[in-house]
C-alpha cells in the first residue's frame, strides 16, 4: 500500500505553473463577473455596445444585460440569491468613481481579448467574448472621455450624483487635483484599445493616447516632484505603454524617472519602504532591462530581489515585516506583488525560490482568508480544462490548475471572488484574521490587471 503514497503526494504537490494558472483563472473569471454581472457602477444595455455588429452572434443567447460603463469605489462583498442566481447587493454601493479603478477595469478587458481570440475555431461562445470585450472596452473609454474629465481636459475622480428618477447622468468632481499615474493608465488603455479597432476608429484612439504622452514629455520636470509612490506607478505604466506601443522616445523618460526613484530609494532607505514599493521598483527595473538590455537594470533588480527575499521567514513559511506589535498587517497588494515578484525572478533566472512561492501562495494568500471565494473549476466539457485547448483525455488538466480545494466557490459561501483589504497575522498564535468583507475596486482591479498583464506578456 505504501507504494501508492509517493505518486499521490507528487500529484497533490503544487507547482509554479499551477500557481500561475490558478491566478489567471481567478482573475479572468472575477473580471467577467464584475463587469458583466455585478452592476457595481453605471451600466449600459446590449444595444449601446453594438453587439449586433458582431458577425454570427445571437445576442439572445448572451447571459447578461448590464455591462459596466464605469465602476464604483466600493461595495459590500456578499451576494444574494435571486431567481436561483447570485447577485451583488446594489443598495450597498459607494458611488465614488475613481479614474484608476476604471482604467484598470478596461485594461483587464483589453488584456483578455487575445486570450479569447484563441478560441476562434474551437468554441464560439468563448471566441465571442473577445469581440464583446472589445466593444465594451471601447464604450467604456468613450464614457470616460465624456464624463471623467475636468474643465482642463484631464481625468479626475468623480462622484455620481445621477438623479434616480430621471436617470440622467450627473457627476461632480471629487478632487480638483489630478494624478499623473491616472493619466498614464488611460494613455495605455486608449493605445491598447486602438490596436483592436478598425481603421475608421483606430487613429483617433491612438492619437488621443499620444496626446497624453506628449503631456508627459512637455511637463517632464513636474514628474520629478511628485511623490515616490506616484513615480513608482507612473514608471510602471510607462513601461507597460512601451510594451504596447514600442515608441522609442518613451525609453529615456522611463529611465530618467527610474533613476530618480532608485536614487531616492538609496538615499531614504531607512524610511523605506513598504514591500509594495520594493516590488514595484523590482518590476520597473526588470522591465527596463527587458526593453533596453542595459545590464545595470538587471543588477538593480537582483539587488532589490535579494532585499525582498530577506523578508521571508522559513519558520512561519510567510514573509514578515519587522514590528514590535503583536500583530502584523499585510495588505492584499503586498501579498500579490510579493508572489508575482518571486515568480518573475524564478522565470528569468531559474531562481531556486519555489518553496517561497508555494508557501506564501498557499499560506498567506489561499489559507489566510484574504480572498473571499474562488471561481468554479471548468467542467470536463469545457475546452479550457485541457492543455493547449486540445480536448483529449491525456490533455485533461488536474483541478489544481484552477483552484485549491481548501477555498470555497461563490455559490458555496455566497461571496464574490475578490480580495479584501488586508489580513492581520498574530505572531504568537500563528493565525490570520481577514479584514471586513468589502470589495474595493481600487485595490482589486489594480491587482487583477497586474496579474493578467504579467502572465500575458512576461511570465508565459
Secondary structure by P-SEA (a helix, b strand, c coil): cccaaaaaaaaacccaaaaaaaaaaaaaaaaaaaaccccccccccccccccccccccccccccccccccccccccccbbbbcccccccccccccccccaaaaaaaaaaaaaacccccccccccaaaaaaaaaaaaaaaaaaaaaaacccccccbbbbbbbbccccccccccccccccccaaaaaaaaaaaaaaaaacccccaaaaaaaaaaaaaaaaaaaaaaaaccaaaaaaaaaaaaaaaaacccaaaaaaaaaaaaaaaaaaaaaccccccaaaaaaaaaaaaaaaaacccaaaaaaaaaaaaaaaaacccccccccccccccbbbbcaaaaaaaaaaaaaaaaccccccaaaaaaaaaacccccccccccccccccccccccccccccccccccccccccccccccccccccccccccccccccccbbbbccccccaaaaaaaaaaaaaaaacccc
